[in-house]
Amino acid sequence: MKTGFKDVLYRVRYFFVPYLVVLCACLIIKLLYTRQEIYFAVNGVYNSAGDFLAPYVTDIGDGLTIIILSLILALYSYRNAFLLFTSFLTTALVAQILKYSINSPRPRAYFDSEVTRLRFVEGVHVVAGIQSFPSGHTVTAFSAGIALTYLIKNKLWGTALLLLAMLVGYSRMYLSQHFFEDVTAGSAIGVVITIIWLAFMDSKQFLRSPRWNGGIIKQKRN
């Protein structure tokens, strides 16, 4: 099976091409508006349905979700589980290095002197540290979206996975956990690093062996 950078891009095109359009739109928004203007534009639009759904949507970008998905994939293909999980580990490592290298206050800390202006979702713990950049949940969501698009047979699902990843990113702003630039950068890190990782790792010969292309269920049947 042919694998390389161009091949990976081709397989994830239904995720990657519309993502580029979204990324360009995000960059234009960032050029036109300040951090505060974007934050309060998001923070000022809310409803009861959003308050209920946002905490669940944001959990899609949690590492535990990727662990569960990887375990499910391992039932059918060790290779697929390995590629998804190692993509998560690689992008998460990059995100954590950046988080602890860049002093970037989260919204609650950034607006500490005017915290009464902020609107929070009841029952959700809002972090107030200085490790806001980039959004780790967004990194994970976009990394998983790219990896799953690469692995599934029907590549058209890539567009749906992009929309789901975008919802995770928006939920991080809706819940006042991150700023717009944290989410935008997180999406780019998740996409770019995962594409590079897949092009590098899936070319390894050991992943082509029958053992790695089988899974727990298949082995039990044998």
Buried (B, 14 or more C-beta within 10 A) or exposed (E): EEBEEEBBBEBBBBBBEBBEEBBEEBEEBBEEEEBEEBBBEBBEEBEEEBBEBBBEBBEBBBBEBBEEBBEEBBBBBBBBBBBBBBBBBBBBEBBBEBBEEEEBBBBBBBBEEEBEEBBBBEEBEBBBEBBBBBBBBBBBBBBBBBBBBBBBEEBEBBBEBBEBBBBBBBBBBBBBBBBBBBBBBBBBBBBBBBBBBBBBBBBEEEBEEEEBBBBBEBEEEE
